[in-house]
């Protein structure tokens, strides 16, 4: 069954039962289906061709869920547009991508320069909303039809064009074929009774608070595919996500990035609020092993870390059986390679394959997604039991007078200080040594900044001399993306100041 047929059957089976919840208002599967069809009728009415690449503004709003469903059901490739970028970036991307049509909310179309950029390249604009007044789709004034000029070519067989997070540079676009997406959806489905082929409407919703512009997009598609209602939130918060949605809907599994896990830990959330959980899935950034151990001991909930990339999906992960057997012995690992993925490590200097557990560059081969072995930018170690350890990015490594400093190793030590909420270590150019490490420290709310001398002593007591930061900078908030990933380019500017 192709994706379009599957989602259509889910919509029709769900009928009048609730499909999306947002800010206390619920919308039925029938409402979402009706708006999804209306959106795609408007896309075609604006002049889009079959299988066209349609810009989809990935805001955490119910109308965006209907838009994604409609594009999937009508065979268009859904190209993500990150709504959280600056206005000038939006305008530039519209001019560069030349989408025939863009779907967005009133907020997106009100961004300075967006309508002008779309008009300049002949992009049609549709304003989509789904709220307590119902679902609507209408043309943006002045952008009623696809204009003349060169637009993106149609992409038959492709479902979505994902975006990388953009934490280390401009986000990269990665088209995903229907075949690859279907494989990922089958893997991502919970082992519901009857298996992945049998369609049923689930009672437990998918709580989506991660940005639809990033990981939340796949979570939404997985929910639509598996017949699971979506409890949608604009962003993560202790009050609304954990003490609200998790406590109310009682899910068995939830996805949390490391920054969210630390927020729960720091807020001392009562165990009762998360008592329904049998596991927390985590990824996208390193998780402090000590934080993981403390969290698991306090709440009795295993954290299953995974590792992957936008370009080829999941690479390695933990499972509950693996966690039960190896959790303490393999603490800090991102698990073993998933089915259909082969991994190996190559020496960064000599180019030789590493088989003895030393650190090197990770190479992956993914069935159906890569043509042979593909090198990554990640420095890793692979132990004798096949467990993968991420040591950092090769392009983040700091070479100080010929010695290599891995920022995550230094940050892990500095986080032990009680006044440090979080810390990022970056390399700054130095005339004598080439580069020097500088630590940018996020302080705890309402607490004084730690004494730099104490941080230096902590580093010297636990690290080699060349790893000790040359300077410490302090901030009340580190720059992060909406999905709470660190924006290293901005941290570097802070370190220079």
Long-range contacts (C-beta under 8 A, 24 or more apart in sequence): 1-197, 2-178, 3-72, 3-159, 3-178, 3-181, 3-182, 3-185, 3-225, 4-72, 4-73, 4-74, 4-75, 6-199, 6-225, 7-69, 7-72, 7-73, 7-224, 7-225, 8-33, 8-73, 9-199, 10-199, 10-201, 10-224, 10-225, 10-226, 10-227, 11-36, 11-69, 11-73, 13-199, 13-200, 13-201, 13-227, 14-201, 14-227, 17-201, 17-229, 18-229, 19-229, 19-230, 20-62, 20-65, 20-130, 20-229, 20-230, 20-232, 21-205, 21-229, 21-230, 21-231, 21-232, 22-61, 22-62, 22-232, 22-233, 25-131, 25-132, 27-62, 27-130, 27-135, 29-201, 31-130, 31-134, 31-135, 32-62, 32-65, 32-66, 32-69, 32-130, 32-135, 33-69, 34-135, 35-63, 35-66, 35-70, 35-128, 35-130, 35-135, 35-136, 35-137, 36-66, 36-67, 36-69, 36-70, 36-73, 37-70, 37-73, 37-74, 38-70, 38-135, 38-137, 39-66, 39-67, 39-70, 39-71, 39-103, 39-126, 39-128, 39-137, 40-70, 40-71, 40-73, 40-74, 40-76, 42-126, 42-137, 42-138, 42-139, 43-70, 43-71, 43-74, 43-76, 43-101, 43-103, 43-126, 44-74, 46-100, 46-101, 46-124, 46-126, 46-139, 46-144, 46-145, 46-146, 47-100, 47-101, 47-124, 47-145, 47-146, 48-76, 48-100, 48-101, 48-124, 48-146, 49-100, 49-154, 50-75, 50-154, 50-156, 51-75, 51-76, 51-77, 51-154, 51-155, 51-156, 51-157, 51-158, 52-76, 52-77, 52-100, 52-101, 52-151, 52-152, 52-154, 52-155, 53-77, 53-79, 53-99, 53-100, 53-152, 53-153, 53-154, 53-155, 53-158, 53-161, 54-78, 54-79, 54-99, 54-100, 54-101, 54-102, 54-103, 55-79, 55-81, 55-94, 55-97, 55-99, 55-101, 55-102, 55-103, 55-104, 55-123, 56-80, 56-81, 56-102, 56-103, 57-81, 57-83, 57-102, 57-103, 57-104, 57-105, 57-108, 58-82, 58-83, 58-211, 58-212, 58-213, 58-216, 58-217, 59-83, 59-104, 59-105, 59-107, 59-108, 59-212, 60-208, 60-209, 60-211, 60-212, 60-216, 60-232, 60-233, 60-234, 60-235, 61-105, 61-129, 61-130, 61-232, 61-234, 62-130, 62-131, 62-232, 63-105, 63-128, 63-129, 63-130, 63-131, 63-135, 64-103, 64-105, 64-128, 64-212, 65-130, 65-220, 65-224, 65-230, 65-232, 66-128, 66-130, 66-135, 67-103, 67-128, 68-212, 68-217, 68-220, 68-221, 68-224, 69-224, 71-103, 72-159, 72-221, 72-224, 75-156, 77-154, 77-155, 77-158, 77-159, 77-160, 77-161, 77-175, 78-159, 78-160, 78-161, 79-152, 79-160, 79-161, 79-173, 80-160, 80-161, 80-162, 80-163, 80-212, 80-213, 80-217, 81-108, 81-213, 82-163, 82-166, 82-171, 82-211, 82-213, 82-214, 83-107, 83-108, 83-213, 84-211, 84-213, 84-481, 84-482, 87-111, 87-112, 87-113, 87-114, 88-113, 90-114, 90-117, 91-116, 91-117, 92-117, 94-118, 94-121, 94-123, 95-120, 95-121, 97-152, 98-122, 98-123, 98-149, 98-150, 98-151, 98-152, 99-123, 99-151, 99-152, 100-124, 100-146, 100-151, 100-152, 101-125, 101-126, 101-146, 102-126, 103-128, 104-128, 105-129, 109-140, 115-140, 115-142, 115-143, 118-143, 119-143, 119-147, 121-147, 121-149, 121-151, 122-146, 122-147, 122-148, 122-149, 122-151, 123-147, 123-151, 160-217, 160-221, 162-217, 162-310, 163-213, 163-214, 163-310, 164-310, 165-214, 165-284, 165-310, 165-481, 165-483, 165-485, 166-481, 166-487, 167-481, 167-485, 167-486, 167-487, 167-488, 167-489, 168-393, 168-395, 168-396, 168-488, 168-489, 169-489, 172-310, 172-311, 174-310, 174-311, 179-368, 180-313, 180-368, 180-369, 181-221, 183-340, 183-368, 184-218, 184-313, 184-314, 185-221, 185-222, 185-225, 185-226, 187-314, 187-338, 187-339, 188-218, 188-222, 189-222, 189-225, 189-226, 190-226, 190-252, 190-253, 192-226, 196-226, 199-227, 200-227, 201-227, 201-228, 201-229, 202-226, 202-227, 202-228, 202-229, 204-228, 204-249, 204-250, 204-251, 204-252, 205-229, 205-230, 205-231, 205-249, 205-251, 206-230, 206-231, 206-251, 207-231, 207-233, 207-241, 207-245, 207-246, 207-249, 207-251, 207-254, 208-232, 208-233, 209-233, 209-234, 209-235, 209-236, 209-237, 209-241, 209-245, 210-236, 210-255, 210-257, 210-483, 211-235, 211-481, 211-482, 211-483, 213-482, 214-481, 214-482, 214-483, 215-255, 215-284, 215-483, 216-483, 219-255, 235-482, 236-260, 236-263, 236-484, 238-263, 238-264, 238-267, 238-269, 242-269, 242-273, 242-274, 243-269, 243-273, 246-273, 246-274, 246-276, 246-277, 247-272, 247-273, 247-274, 250-275, 250-276, 251-276, 251-277, 252-276, 252-277, 252-278, 252-279, 253-277, 253-278, 253-279, 253-280, 253-281, 254-280, 254-281, 255-280, 255-281, 255-282, 255-283, 256-280, 256-281, 256-282, 257-282, 257-283, 257-284, 257-285, 257-483, 257-484, 257-485, 258-282, 258-284, 258-285, 258-286, 258-287, 258-288, 258-291, 259-285, 259-422, 259-480, 259-484, 259-485, 260-484, 261-287, 261-291, 261-292, 261-295, 261-303, 262-288, 262-291, 262-421, 262-422, 264-295, 265-291, 265-294, 265-295, 265-298, 266-421, 266-444, 271-298, 271-299, 271-300, 274-299, 274-301, 277-301, 278-302, 278-320, 279-303, 279-304, 279-320, 279-323, 280-304, 281-305, 281-306, 282-306, 283-307, 283-308, 283-334, 284-483, 284-485, 285-485, 285-486, 286-390, 286-408, 286-412, 288-412, 288-415, 289-331, 289-332, 289-412, 290-416, 292-331, 293-331, 296-327, 302-327, 304-335, 305-333, 305-334, 305-335, 306-334, 306-335, 307-334, 307-335, 307-388, 307-390, 309-376, 311-369, 311-374, 312-364, 312-366, 312-369, 312-370, 312-374, 313-366, 313-369, 314-338, 314-341, 315-341, 315-343, 315-364, 315-366, 315-388, 316-341, 316-343, 316-388, 326-385, 326-387, 330-383, 330-385, 330-387, 332-389, 333-383, 333-387, 333-388, 333-389, 334-388, 334-389, 334-390, 335-387, 335-388, 336-385, 336-386, 336-387, 336-388, 337-386, 337-388, 340-366, 340-367, 340-368, 341-365, 341-366, 341-367, 343-382, 343-388, 344-373, 344-382, 345-380, 345-381, 345-382, 346-375, 348-379, 348-394, 354-382, 357-381, 357-382, 357-383, 357-384, 359-391, 361-394, 362-388, 379-406, 396-426, 396-427, 396-488, 397-427, 398-425, 398-426, 398-427, 398-435, 398-436, 398-437, 399-427, 399-434, 399-435, 400-427, 400-430, 400-433, 400-434, 400-435, 400-436, 400-437, 400-466, 401-432, 401-433, 401-434, 401-466, 402-434, 403-464, 403-466, 405-437, 405-466, 405-467, 407-437, 409-463, 409-467, 410-437, 410-439, 410-459, 410-463, 410-467, 410-468, 410-469, 411-439, 413-458, 413-459, 413-462, 413-463, 414-439, 414-441, 414-455, 414-458, 414-459, 414-469, 416-458, 416-462, 417-450, 417-454, 417-455, 417-458, 419-443, 419-444, 419-447, 419-448, 419-449, 419-450, 420-444, 420-450, 420-455, 421-445, 422-478, 424-478, 424-486, 424-488, 424-491, 425-469, 426-488, 426-491, 426-492, 426-495, 428-470, 428-492, 428-495, 428-496, 430-470, 436-469, 436-470, 436-471, 437-467, 437-468, 437-469, 437-470, 438-469, 438-470, 438-471, 438-472, 438-473, 438-495, 439-469, 439-471, 439-472, 439-473, 440-473, 440-474, 440-475, 440-478, 440-491, 440-494, 440-495, 441-472, 441-473, 441-474, 441-475, 442-475, 442-476, 442-477, 442-478, 443-474, 443-475, 443-476, 445-476, 449-474, 471-495, 473-497
